[in-house]
Amino acid sequence: MRSESGVAPSEQDGSYPRPQLVRARWADLTGSWEFDFDDSDEGLRAGWTGGRTLGRTITVPFPPESPASGIGDTRYHRVLWYRRRVTADDLRNAGHAVEDTLLLHFGAVDYRADVWVNGAHLIRHEGGHTPFSVSVPEPGDGFEIVVRAEDDPHDLGQPRGKQDWAEQRHVVWYDRTSGIWQPVWLESVPRVHVVHLTWHPDVARGQAEVSIVLSAPPVPGTRLSIALRCGDRPLAEQSVAVATPQVRAVLAVDALRNGQALEDLLWSPERPTLVDATIDLEVPGQRADELGSYLGFRQVGEGGGRFLLNEHPYEIRGVLSQGYWPESHLAAPSGDALRAEVELIRELGFTTVRVHQKIEDPRFLYWTDRLGVLVWEEMPSTYEFSTAASARLIAEWMDVIRRDASHPSVAVWVPFNESWGVQHVATEPAQQALVRAVYHLTKSLDGSRLVVSNDGWEHTRSDLLTVHDYENDAAKLSASYGTADAVSGHLEGIAPSGRRLLIGTADEATATAGRPVVLSEFGGVTIEQSADGVWGYRMVESREQLEQHLTGLFAAARGTESLAGWCFTQLTDTAQEANGLTDEHRVPKLPVDRIRAMVRGDSPARVPVDQG
C-alpha cells in the first residue's frame, strides 16, 4: 500500500500512531480536552459519564503531572476524568462514511480506563502501557467521549516501572505518568476489517508468515490478498480464501533462497532493510479494507558465547534509556522527538538500546526499525509479589508481546529486572515459579527472540547471562571481565550486587551459566552538582574528568574477550538521576564525536572540552 501521498509504510513520517497497521482514513484526537481530578471519587455517582462540563483543560496525550499537559500537578490524584466532543470535522478528517465502522483508539492509558460515548459505557481496559480500541455505535454528526482513568500510586500490584509511589520523586524513581499518555485517534474502516496482524519472518525457510485477526466472521467469497515489496522490487504475492476470523498465510520469498544474495534482504543496524506489505481484505457487499504494513528479515540467537545476529557474532554496544522527558514525563513530547531519540542513540555510536522499565510508544519502535537500532524491551515492574500483581503482570506482558512481536528491531524480551516485584525469588518457591513460568510463557508466545528471565542477577533460565556491575574503577572492571577465567571467578555464586547470580534448578543454573555474558548495566557517572538529591554511582568534578573517567570505563568494557556485549547507564539525565551522557534536554555533555569514539573505540580529533 502507498498512501495518497505515495509514501510506503516503511517510509512514514512517524506521526501515525500504529506504524505496522496503517490506513489512510484516520484523524488525530490529541490536543485540548476537558479534564478534572476526582479526589473524592464522586464522578460516577454524580453523573460525570456524560453531558457534564469538566472544570479544567488538558493537552492530551500529556499526563497531568507534566508541564506539557497544562496541569503540572505531581500530587496524589487517583481518579482522573477526560471529556472531548468529536465534531463533524473530525469525522470528515477520518474519511468516515455512514456504511463504515468508526473505531476509537487509545495508545495507552495508565493504569485503568473506562470509556463512555454519548453516556453509554463501551469498554474497561486495565494495563497502563498497552493499546485498546472500541467501535463507536452511532457516530452521527459527532459525539461525546468521556474517559475515567484510575491510577492508584499506593497500589503496589500495578506494573508501574520507575513511577514513584512516594509523593516526591526520590533516588531512581520519577514523577508519575497517569491517565492518557499516548495518542488517541479515530479510524474509519469497513464493517469486516483487520483488527490485528503479526509477522513471522523465516529466513531459513525463505518465507514470511502473517497471522491476521478479523473483526467478525467473514461471509462466503471473502479473500485476502498480500503483496511484499522491497523498494521497487516485488518479492511475493499471495491471495487466499478466508473462511474464519483468524487467518494464517505463508508467502514464499524466493529471493531468500539465494544464499549468496541473502544479505541484500537482511535487517541489521548497519543495513536496516525493511520490506513493505500491501494487504487487501475483500468482502462481498462492502469496500475493501486496504492497509499497509512492513516487516524485516533477520535472525536473533546465541552461540559460542556470543550474541548472534543473522547467524554471525554481533557485539552489543548498548545504552540504557529511561524514555523520560522533563516536560512530558513518559509521554513523548512529539513524534519528531522519538525520531530524534533514535538518531541520538545512533549518533553516539550505540547499536542497541535497553528501554528500561517502560514499554515505548510504537512510533519509537518504528524509528528503531527504520534507522537501525536493536531494542531490549523490558516490562515495567510491580513493587510487590501477590496473586493480583502476578495476574496483572502476565496479562499486560502478553499484550506487550502481541503489540510488538512484528518489529524487527526488538531482539530481547526482559520480563523482570533486578528481582523487582519478586524480591525473595532466590528463596521463595512461588516467586521463583513465577519468573520461571513467565520465561517459558514468553518463549511460547515468541520463539524468535532471546529472553532474559530477570535482568541483573538471580536468573532462573535465561538466554543471556546478564549482570549489573557499577564498579567505577576501570582497572578493576577490566580485571573482572577481561578473560573468560576472570568472568567465571568474578561471577561465581554471588553477583557484584551481593545477591546470587543463578538460582533455580541445577539444570537451569548449568544452562544459564553457559549462555553469553552481557554487562547489561555499568557506568552511572555524574558531574558533581550543588542541587539537592542529584544522584549517581560515581561523582566527578568536571567535564574533563568525565571524559577521562568514561574513556577508561568504555575501554574496559570494549577490551574484554569474554563479554558478548554491554549496556551503559545511561543515555540522558533523568530527574535527579543525573548520570546521562546528555542532559535531560538531550544535549551531550561531551562532543558527540568524542562520545562515539569511546563507544566504538575510534580515535577522534582532539578538541578541548568546554568546562562550562
C-alpha positions as CSV (number, residue, x, y, z in Angstrom):
1,M,0.0,0.0,0.0
2,R,1.1,3.5,-0.7
3,S,-0.8,6.4,0.9
4,E,-2.4,9.2,-1.1
5,S,1.0,11.0,-0.8
6,G,2.7,8.0,-2.4
7,V,4.7,7.0,0.8
8,A,5.2,3.3,1.5
9,P,4.5,2.0,5.1
10,S,8.3,1.7,5.8
11,E,8.8,5.4,4.8
12,Q,6.3,7.1,7.2
13,D,6.9,10.5,8.8
14,G,6.5,8.9,12.3
15,S,3.1,10.6,13.0
16,Y,0.9,7.5,12.5
17,P,0.2,6.0,16.0
18,R,0.3,2.3,14.9
19,P,3.0,2.1,12.2
20,Q,2.7,-1.6,11.3
21,L,-1.0,-1.4,10.5
22,V,-1.6,1.7,8.5
23,R,-4.8,3.0,6.9
24,A,-5.4,6.2,5.0
25,R,-8.6,7.1,6.8
26,W,-7.8,8.4,10.3
27,A,-8.0,11.5,12.4
28,D,-5.8,12.6,15.3
29,L,-7.8,13.4,18.5
30,T,-4.8,14.7,20.6
31,G,-4.9,18.3,21.7
32,S,-7.3,20.1,24.0
33,W,-9.7,18.0,26.2
34,E,-11.8,18.9,29.2
35,F,-10.3,17.5,32.4
36,D,-10.7,17.3,36.1
37,F,-9.4,15.5,39.2
38,D,-11.9,13.4,41.2
39,D,-10.1,13.1,44.6
40,S,-13.3,12.2,46.4
41,D,-14.2,9.6,43.7
42,E,-17.7,11.1,43.3
43,G,-17.8,11.3,39.5
44,L,-19.7,8.0,38.9
45,R,-22.4,8.9,41.4
46,A,-22.6,12.5,40.3
47,G,-23.1,11.6,36.6
48,W,-19.8,12.7,35.1
49,T,-20.1,10.0,32.5
50,G,-22.0,12.2,30.0
51,G,-23.2,15.8,29.5
52,R,-21.2,17.4,32.3
53,T,-18.6,20.1,31.5
54,L,-15.3,19.4,33.3
55,G,-13.6,22.3,35.0
56,R,-10.1,22.2,33.6
57,T,-8.4,21.9,30.2
58,I,-5.6,19.4,29.5
59,T,-3.4,18.8,26.4
60,V,-3.7,15.1,25.5
61,P,-1.6,12.9,25.4
62,F,0.5,14.5,28.2
63,P,-0.1,13.3,31.7
64,P,-1.5,15.8,34.2
65,E,1.7,15.5,36.3
66,S,3.7,17.0,33.4
67,P,4.2,20.7,32.5
68,A,3.3,19.9,28.8
69,S,-0.3,18.9,29.8
70,G,-1.0,22.4,31.1
71,I,-1.8,21.0,34.5
72,G,1.6,20.1,36.0
73,D,0.3,18.7,39.3
74,T,2.5,15.9,40.7
75,R,0.5,15.4,43.9
76,Y,-1.6,12.3,44.6
77,H,-4.7,12.1,42.3
78,R,-6.0,8.6,42.0
79,V,-9.0,9.3,39.7
80,L,-8.9,11.5,36.5
81,W,-11.7,12.4,34.1
82,Y,-11.4,13.5,30.5
83,R,-14.1,14.7,28.0
84,R,-14.0,15.6,24.4
85,R,-16.6,16.4,21.8
86,V,-15.9,14.8,18.4
87,T,-17.2,17.0,15.7
88,A,-18.4,16.6,12.1
89,D,-15.0,18.0,11.0
90,D,-13.2,15.2,12.9
91,L,-15.4,12.6,11.2
92,R,-14.6,14.2,7.8
93,N,-10.9,14.2,8.6
94,A,-11.2,10.5,9.3
95,G,-12.9,9.9,5.9
96,H,-15.8,8.4,7.7
97,A,-18.9,7.2,5.7
98,V,-22.2,6.1,7.2
99,E,-21.8,2.5,5.9
100,D,-18.5,2.1,7.7
101,T,-17.4,1.4,11.3
102,L,-15.7,4.1,13.3
103,L,-13.0,3.0,15.7
104,L,-11.8,4.9,18.7
105,H,-8.2,4.0,19.6
106,F,-6.2,4.7,22.7
107,G,-2.4,4.1,22.6
108,A,-2.0,3.8,26.4
109,V,-3.9,5.0,29.5
110,D,-2.3,4.5,32.9
111,Y,-3.5,2.5,34.6
112,R,-7.2,1.6,34.3
113,A,-9.6,3.2,31.9
114,D,-13.4,3.3,31.4
115,V,-14.7,4.9,28.2
116,W,-18.2,6.2,27.6
117,V,-19.6,7.5,24.3
118,N,-22.8,9.7,24.5
119,G,-23.2,8.4,28.0
120,A,-23.0,4.7,27.1
121,H,-20.2,2.7,28.7
122,L,-18.3,0.9,26.0
123,I,-15.1,-0.6,27.5
124,R,-13.0,-1.1,30.5
125,H,-9.2,-1.6,30.0
126,E,-6.6,-2.5,32.5
127,G,-2.9,-2.1,31.8
128,G,-1.1,1.2,31.6
129,H,1.3,0.5,28.7
130,T,-0.8,-1.3,26.1
131,P,-3.4,-0.1,23.5
132,F,-7.1,-0.7,23.3
133,S,-9.9,0.2,20.8
134,V,-13.6,0.3,20.7
135,S,-16.2,0.8,17.9
136,V,-18.5,3.9,18.2
137,P,-22.1,2.6,17.9
138,E,-23.7,5.7,16.2
139,P,-21.3,8.4,15.4
140,G,-23.9,10.6,13.7
141,D,-22.6,14.1,13.1
142,G,-20.5,13.9,16.2
143,F,-20.4,12.5,19.7
144,E,-19.0,12.9,23.2
145,I,-16.2,10.9,24.6
146,V,-15.7,10.6,28.4
147,V,-12.8,8.7,29.9
148,R,-12.3,7.9,33.6
149,A,-8.8,6.9,34.4
150,E,-7.7,5.4,37.7
151,D,-4.0,5.2,38.7
152,D,-3.5,4.5,42.4
153,P,0.0,5.3,43.5
154,H,-0.4,3.1,46.6
155,D,-1.4,0.0,44.6
156,L,1.9,-1.8,44.6
157,G,0.5,-4.6,42.4
158,Q,0.2,-2.3,39.4
159,P,3.1,-2.7,36.9
160,R,4.5,0.9,37.2
161,G,8.2,0.7,36.5
162,K,10.0,3.7,37.8
163,Q,7.0,5.8,38.6
164,D,7.4,6.8,42.2
165,W,5.0,5.6,44.9
166,A,6.0,8.5,47.1
167,E,4.6,11.9,46.5
168,Q,8.0,13.4,45.9
169,R,10.4,11.7,43.5
170,H,13.5,10.1,45.0
171,V,16.6,8.1,44.2
172,V,15.9,6.3,40.9
173,W,12.1,6.8,40.9
174,Y,10.4,9.6,39.0
175,D,7.3,11.7,38.9
176,R,4.3,9.6,37.9
177,T,2.6,9.4,34.4
178,S,-1.1,9.0,34.9
179,G,-4.0,8.9,32.6
180,I,-3.8,9.2,28.8
181,W,-0.2,9.3,27.7
182,Q,-0.1,8.0,24.2
183,P,-2.1,9.1,21.1
184,V,-5.9,8.9,20.8
185,W,-7.2,8.7,17.2
186,L,-10.2,7.8,15.1
187,E,-10.2,5.4,12.2
188,S,-12.9,4.7,9.6
189,V,-12.9,1.0,8.5
190,P,-15.3,-1.4,6.7
191,R,-17.6,-3.4,8.8
192,V,-15.5,-6.5,8.5
193,H,-11.9,-5.4,8.8
194,V,-8.4,-6.4,10.0
195,V,-8.1,-6.0,13.8
196,H,-4.5,-7.2,14.3
197,L,-1.6,-8.7,12.4
198,T,1.6,-10.4,13.3
199,W,4.6,-11.1,11.0
200,H,6.6,-14.3,11.4
201,P,9.6,-13.9,9.0
202,D,11.6,-17.1,8.5
203,V,14.9,-16.6,6.8
204,A,16.0,-20.3,6.8
205,R,12.7,-21.4,5.1
206,G,12.7,-18.4,2.7
207,Q,9.2,-17.3,3.7
208,A,7.1,-14.8,5.6
209,E,4.1,-15.9,7.5
210,V,1.4,-13.5,8.7
211,S,-1.3,-14.1,11.3
212,I,-4.4,-11.9,10.8
213,V,-7.4,-11.4,13.1
214,L,-10.7,-10.1,11.6
215,S,-13.4,-8.1,13.4
216,A,-16.1,-10.6,12.5
217,P,-16.6,-14.0,10.8
218,P,-16.3,-13.5,7.0
219,V,-19.1,-14.1,4.6
220,P,-18.6,-16.5,1.7
221,G,-16.4,-15.1,-1.1
222,T,-14.1,-13.1,1.3
223,R,-10.5,-13.0,0.1
224,L,-7.3,-11.7,1.5
225,S,-4.5,-10.5,-0.9
226,I,-1.0,-9.8,0.3
227,A,2.0,-8.5,-1.6
228,L,5.6,-7.9,-0.4
229,R,8.0,-5.5,-1.9
230,C,11.5,-4.2,-1.1
231,G,11.8,-0.8,-2.6
232,D,10.7,-1.2,-6.2
233,R,11.5,-4.9,-6.2
234,P,8.4,-7.3,-5.9
235,L,9.1,-10.2,-3.5
236,A,6.0,-12.2,-3.2
237,E,2.2,-12.2,-3.7
238,Q,-0.5,-14.4,-2.1
239,S,-4.3,-14.5,-2.4
240,V,-6.3,-16.8,-0.1
241,A,-10.0,-17.5,0.5
242,V,-11.0,-16.6,4.1
243,A,-13.4,-18.8,6.0
244,T,-12.6,-17.9,9.6
245,P,-11.9,-14.7,11.6
246,Q,-8.3,-15.9,12.2
247,V,-6.2,-16.3,9.1
248,R,-2.6,-17.5,8.6
249,A,-1.0,-17.0,5.2
250,V,2.5,-18.1,4.1
251,L,4.3,-16.2,1.4
252,A,7.3,-17.9,-0.3
253,V,10.1,-15.3,-0.8
254,D,12.3,-16.9,-3.4
255,A,14.9,-14.1,-3.2
256,L,15.8,-15.5,0.3
257,R,16.8,-18.8,-1.3
258,N,19.9,-17.4,-3.0
259,G,22.3,-17.7,-0.1
260,Q,24.9,-15.5,-1.9
261,A,22.5,-12.6,-2.3
262,L,20.8,-13.1,1.0
263,E,22.5,-10.1,2.7
264,D,20.6,-7.7,0.5
265,L,17.4,-8.6,2.2
266,L,18.5,-9.0,5.8
267,W,17.8,-6.4,8.5
268,S,20.7,-5.2,10.8
269,P,21.6,-1.9,12.5
270,E,24.2,-1.3,9.7
271,R,21.7,-2.1,7.0
272,P,18.1,-1.8,8.3
273,T,16.3,-3.2,5.2
274,L,12.5,-3.1,5.5
275,V,10.0,-5.0,3.4
276,D,6.7,-3.2,2.6
277,A,3.5,-5.2,2.7
278,T,0.2,-4.4,1.0
279,I,-2.9,-6.1,2.4
280,D,-6.4,-6.0,0.9
281,L,-9.3,-7.7,2.6
282,E,-12.1,-8.0,0.0
283,V,-15.6,-8.8,1.5
284,P,-18.7,-9.0,-0.8
285,G,-21.0,-6.1,-0.2
286,Q,-18.5,-3.6,1.3
287,R,-15.5,-1.6,0.3
288,A,-12.1,-3.4,0.6
289,D,-10.1,-2.9,3.8
290,E,-6.8,-1.6,2.4
291,L,-3.9,-1.3,4.7
292,G,-0.1,-1.2,4.7
293,S,2.5,-2.8,6.9
294,Y,6.2,-3.7,6.9
295,L,8.5,-6.3,8.2
296,G,12.2,-7.1,8.4
297,F,14.0,-10.4,7.8
298,R,16.5,-11.1,10.5
299,Q,17.6,-13.9,12.9
300,V,18.5,-13.5,16.5
301,G,20.2,-16.2,18.6
302,E,23.2,-17.0,20.7
303,G,26.1,-19.5,20.5
304,G,29.8,-19.8,21.2
305,G,29.5,-17.3,24.0
306,R,28.2,-14.6,21.6
307,F,25.0,-12.9,20.7
308,L,24.2,-13.8,17.1
309,L,22.5,-11.6,14.5
310,N,21.8,-13.2,11.2
311,E,23.9,-16.2,12.3
312,H,27.0,-14.1,12.9
313,P,28.5,-12.8,16.2
314,Y,27.4,-9.3,16.9
315,E,28.8,-7.1,19.6
316,I,26.1,-5.5,21.8
317,R,27.1,-1.8,22.3
318,G,24.1,-0.8,24.3
319,V,22.8,2.2,26.2
320,L,20.1,2.3,28.9
321,S,17.2,4.6,28.1
322,Q,14.5,5.7,30.6
323,G,12.4,7.3,27.8
324,Y,11.5,10.2,30.2
325,W,11.3,13.9,29.3
326,P,11.1,16.7,31.9
327,E,8.3,18.4,30.1
328,S,6.1,15.4,29.3
329,H,7.4,12.5,31.6
330,L,6.9,9.1,29.9
331,A,4.9,10.6,27.1
332,A,7.0,11.7,24.1
333,P,6.9,15.5,23.5
334,S,6.2,14.7,19.8
335,G,6.6,12.1,17.2
336,D,9.7,14.1,16.0
337,A,11.2,13.7,19.5
338,L,11.0,9.9,19.2
339,R,12.9,10.0,15.9
340,A,15.5,12.4,17.4
341,E,16.0,10.0,20.3
342,V,16.8,7.1,18.0
343,E,19.1,9.3,15.9
344,L,20.9,10.4,19.0
345,I,21.5,6.8,20.0
346,R,23.0,6.0,16.6
347,E,25.0,9.2,16.5
348,L,26.6,8.4,19.8
349,G,27.8,5.1,18.4
350,F,25.5,2.6,20.1
351,T,23.9,-0.4,18.2
352,T,21.4,-1.3,20.9
353,V,19.1,0.4,23.4
354,R,17.7,-1.2,26.5
355,V,14.4,0.6,27.2
356,H,14.3,0.4,31.0
357,Q,11.1,-0.2,32.9
358,K,8.9,1.2,30.1
359,I,7.0,0.0,27.1
360,E,7.8,2.6,24.5
361,D,5.5,4.3,22.1
362,P,5.2,2.2,18.9
363,R,6.4,5.2,16.9
364,F,9.8,4.8,18.7
365,L,10.0,1.2,17.6
366,Y,9.2,2.4,14.0
367,W,12.3,4.5,14.1
368,T,14.5,1.8,15.6
369,D,13.2,-0.4,12.8
370,R,13.8,2.1,10.1
371,L,17.1,3.7,11.3
372,G,18.6,0.5,12.7
373,V,18.9,0.1,16.5
374,L,18.4,-3.2,18.3
375,V,16.0,-3.0,21.2
376,W,15.8,-4.8,24.6
377,E,12.1,-4.5,25.6
378,E,11.5,-4.6,29.4
379,M,8.3,-4.9,31.3
380,P,7.6,-2.3,33.9
381,S,7.8,-4.0,37.3
382,T,5.3,-4.2,40.2
383,Y,6.6,-3.4,43.7
384,E,5.0,-6.4,45.4
385,F,4.5,-10.1,44.9
386,S,0.9,-11.2,45.1
387,T,-1.7,-13.1,43.2
388,A,-3.1,-9.8,41.8
389,A,0.3,-8.5,40.9
390,S,1.2,-11.7,39.1
391,A,-2.0,-11.8,37.1
392,R,-1.7,-8.2,36.1
393,L,1.9,-8.5,35.0
394,I,1.3,-11.6,33.0
395,A,-1.8,-10.2,31.2
396,E,-0.1,-7.0,30.3
397,W,3.1,-8.7,29.2
398,M,1.2,-10.9,26.8
399,D,-0.4,-7.7,25.4
400,V,3.0,-6.2,25.0
401,I,4.4,-9.1,23.1
402,R,1.2,-9.2,20.9
403,R,1.7,-5.5,20.1
404,D,5.4,-5.5,19.3
405,A,6.3,-9.0,18.1
406,S,6.5,-7.8,14.4
407,H,9.2,-5.2,15.0
408,P,12.5,-6.4,13.6
409,S,14.5,-4.2,15.9
410,V,13.1,-5.9,19.0
411,A,15.7,-8.6,19.8
412,V,15.4,-9.4,23.5
413,W,12.4,-9.6,25.9
414,V,13.0,-8.8,29.6
415,P,10.0,-9.6,31.8
416,F,11.8,-8.9,35.1
417,N,14.6,-6.6,36.3
418,E,16.7,-6.9,39.4
419,S,14.1,-9.0,41.1
420,W,11.7,-6.0,41.4
421,G,8.3,-7.4,42.4
422,V,9.9,-10.7,43.3
423,Q,12.3,-9.6,46.0
424,H,12.7,-13.0,47.5
425,V,12.9,-15.0,44.3
426,A,16.1,-16.7,45.5
427,T,14.4,-18.4,48.5
428,E,10.6,-18.3,47.9
429,P,9.4,-21.1,45.6
430,A,6.3,-19.2,44.5
431,Q,8.3,-16.2,43.3
432,Q,10.8,-18.4,41.5
433,A,7.9,-20.3,39.9
434,L,6.5,-17.0,38.5
435,V,9.8,-16.0,37.0
436,R,10.3,-19.4,35.5
437,A,6.7,-19.5,34.2
438,V,7.0,-16.1,32.5
439,Y,10.2,-17.0,30.8
440,H,8.6,-20.1,29.3
441,L,5.4,-18.2,28.5
442,T,7.4,-15.6,26.6
443,K,9.2,-18.3,24.6
444,S,5.9,-19.9,23.8
445,L,4.4,-16.6,22.5
446,D,7.5,-15.7,20.5
447,G,10.3,-18.2,20.0
448,S,12.2,-15.9,17.6
449,R,13.8,-13.8,20.2
450,L,16.1,-14.2,23.3
451,V,14.5,-13.9,26.7
452,V,16.3,-12.7,29.9
453,S,14.3,-14.0,32.8
454,N,15.5,-11.4,35.4
455,D,18.0,-8.9,34.2
456,G,21.0,-8.2,36.5
457,W,21.0,-11.2,38.9
458,E,19.1,-14.1,40.3
459,H,18.5,-15.8,36.9
460,T,16.5,-18.9,36.6
461,R,16.8,-20.0,32.9
462,S,17.9,-17.1,30.6
463,D,19.1,-17.0,27.1
464,L,21.7,-14.4,28.1
465,L,23.6,-14.3,31.4
466,T,23.3,-10.6,32.3
467,V,24.9,-8.8,35.2
468,H,24.8,-5.3,36.6
469,D,28.1,-4.0,37.9
470,Y,28.7,-0.4,38.9
471,E,32.4,-0.8,39.7
472,N,33.8,2.6,38.6
473,D,37.5,1.7,38.7
474,A,38.3,0.9,35.1
475,A,41.3,-1.3,36.1
476,K,39.1,-3.4,38.4
477,L,36.3,-3.6,35.8
478,S,38.9,-4.8,33.2
479,A,40.3,-7.4,35.7
480,S,36.8,-8.7,36.4
481,Y,35.7,-9.2,32.8
482,G,38.9,-9.3,30.8
483,T,39.1,-13.0,30.3
484,A,36.7,-16.0,30.5
485,D,38.5,-17.3,33.6
486,A,38.2,-13.9,35.2
487,V,34.5,-13.7,34.5
488,S,34.0,-17.2,35.7
489,G,35.6,-16.4,39.0
490,H,34.0,-12.9,39.4
491,L,30.5,-14.2,38.8
492,E,30.9,-17.5,40.8
493,G,28.0,-17.7,43.3
494,I,27.4,-14.0,44.2
495,A,26.8,-11.2,41.8
496,P,28.5,-7.8,42.2
497,S,25.3,-6.6,43.8
498,G,25.7,-9.0,46.7
499,R,22.8,-11.2,45.5
500,R,23.1,-14.6,43.9
501,L,23.6,-14.6,40.2
502,L,22.0,-18.0,39.4
503,I,19.0,-19.6,41.2
504,G,16.6,-22.4,40.4
505,T,17.3,-26.0,39.5
506,A,20.7,-27.4,38.8
507,D,19.8,-27.8,35.1
508,E,18.7,-24.1,34.9
509,A,21.8,-22.9,36.6
510,T,24.0,-25.0,34.3
511,A,22.2,-23.9,31.2
512,T,22.2,-20.2,32.0
513,A,25.9,-20.3,33.2
514,G,26.8,-21.4,29.7
515,R,25.0,-18.5,27.9
516,P,26.7,-15.4,26.6
517,V,27.6,-12.9,29.3
518,V,26.4,-9.3,28.9
519,L,27.3,-6.5,31.3
520,S,23.8,-5.1,31.0
521,E,24.3,-2.1,33.4
522,F,27.6,-0.3,34.2
523,G,28.7,3.3,34.4
524,G,26.3,5.7,36.1
525,V,28.7,8.7,36.2
526,T,27.6,12.1,37.4
527,I,29.2,15.6,37.3
528,E,29.0,16.8,40.8
529,Q,26.3,19.4,41.3
530,S,25.0,21.5,44.2
531,A,21.4,20.6,43.6
532,D,19.8,18.5,46.4
533,G,19.0,14.9,45.6
534,V,21.2,14.7,42.4
535,W,22.3,11.1,42.2
536,G,24.8,8.9,40.5
537,Y,27.1,5.8,41.2
538,R,30.2,7.9,40.8
539,M,30.7,11.7,41.0
540,V,33.4,13.6,39.0
541,E,34.1,17.3,39.2
542,S,34.2,18.5,35.6
543,R,33.6,17.6,32.0
544,E,37.3,17.0,31.5
545,Q,37.2,14.5,34.4
546,L,34.0,13.0,33.0
547,E,35.8,12.3,29.6
548,Q,38.8,10.8,31.3
549,H,36.7,8.6,33.5
550,L,34.3,7.4,30.7
551,T,37.3,6.7,28.4
552,G,38.6,4.3,30.9
553,L,35.2,2.6,31.6
554,F,34.3,2.1,27.9
555,A,37.8,0.8,27.1
556,A,37.5,-1.7,29.9
557,A,34.1,-2.9,28.6
558,R,35.3,-3.0,24.9
559,G,38.6,-4.7,25.7
560,T,37.3,-7.9,27.1
561,E,37.4,-11.2,25.3
562,S,34.7,-12.7,27.5
563,L,31.7,-10.4,27.1
564,A,29.1,-10.7,24.4
565,G,28.4,-7.0,24.9
566,W,27.5,-4.3,27.4
567,C,24.9,-1.6,28.2
568,F,26.0,1.8,29.6
569,T,23.9,3.6,32.2
570,Q,22.6,5.9,30.8
571,L,21.6,7.9,27.7
572,T,20.1,11.0,29.4
573,D,19.9,12.7,32.8
574,T,16.5,11.8,34.2
575,A,15.1,13.9,37.0
576,Q,17.5,13.6,39.9
577,E,19.3,10.6,38.3
578,A,21.9,12.8,36.6
579,N,24.2,10.2,35.2
580,G,23.4,10.6,31.5
581,L,25.7,11.1,28.5
582,T,23.4,14.0,27.8
583,D,21.5,16.3,30.0
584,E,17.7,15.9,30.3
585,H,17.2,18.0,27.2
586,R,19.3,15.6,25.1
587,V,22.3,18.0,24.9
588,P,25.5,15.9,25.0
589,K,27.9,16.7,27.9
590,L,30.9,16.0,25.7
591,P,31.3,16.5,21.9
592,V,29.4,13.8,20.0
593,D,32.5,12.6,18.2
594,R,34.3,12.1,21.5
595,I,31.5,10.0,23.0
596,R,31.2,8.0,19.7
597,A,34.9,7.3,19.8
598,M,34.7,5.9,23.4
599,V,31.7,3.8,22.5
600,R,33.2,2.4,19.3
601,G,36.9,2.6,20.0
602,D,37.7,5.2,17.3
603,S,40.3,7.9,17.6
604,P,38.6,11.4,17.3
605,A,40.3,14.7,16.7
606,R,41.3,16.2,20.0
607,V,39.4,19.4,20.8
608,P,39.4,21.0,24.2
609,V,36.3,20.2,26.2
610,D,34.3,23.2,27.3
611,Q,34.3,23.3,31.1
612,G,31.1,25.2,31.3
